[in-house]
Amino acid sequence: MATGRAQPLSYPIRQALIQACGKVFYYKSGLRELFLAAGVPGAAVQRYIDEGHVKFQIARRVLDDLDQRGAEGRRVQDQIVEAMLALDGPADDIADPKQAKEGLEGLRRAAGKRTPRADETREFAAAARRSRLELQRRAAERQAKKIQTLRQHFAELTAIADKQERGYAFERFLRDLFHAYDLDYRSSYKVGVEQIDGAFRHASRDFLVEARWRELPPTASDLLAFAGKVAGKLQGYPWPRHHDGPC
């Protein structure tokens, strides 16, 4: 694909790319590494991850941001397309293989790229495997660094004397901890007049988070009170999401 285009990605390529981004990756960390390798600024990607957007939405917003960067942004868009087409299936072990291949084939058709011939398949598969492993290696390396940083941040929390300030810092710590493990986490929000400390989604199920900073371990009565609180929240607490695109 040429790198000197005067126009942004065509609508068919853009839509096919967004769909492929959502289907090829299960973990957002892999999608982030592909964007970074293609030249997208790290802060531009992490911003949308921290806001809780799903992969389709992250891809759409990153492409919109690149549109505003003129020729340089269009060059990066081209590189994203090429990086996606260097894969031959799911980028991790959990993404659905059939959907991933369908997403890539749709992008290949929209971009006018032919499917590798039979005599090229083995070489292409080997190159795709190297690309996939490199994305996974970068994601694992970045995660290890993030976890180490979080260990330091947690130790620093104990030095904060003001309870309110420490509470806000602890909320940020929890958000970063869940995101480091690629879990969809939303920080505190309200349902009616009740404050929910946090929520995350895993394996298509929603979980609420109760976060407290305590000086002493909870007593038996504390645990009984907490059990009653949990029982009252088993039904009817909506997951806070953005509703401007598919999941």
Buried (B, 14 or more C-beta within 10 A) or exposed (E): BEEEBEEBBEEBBBBBBBBBBBBBBBBBBBBBBBBBBBBBBEEBBBBBBBEBBBBBBBBBBBBEBBBEBEEEBBBBBBBBBBBBBBBBBBBBEEBBEEBBBBBBBBBBBBBEBEEBEEEEEEEBEEBBEEBBEBBBEBBEEBBEEBEEEBEEBEEEBEEBEEEEEBBBBBBEBBBBBBBBBBBBBBBBBEEEEEEBBBBBBEEEEBEBBEEEEEEEEEEEEEEEEEEEEEEEEEEEBEBBBEEEBEE
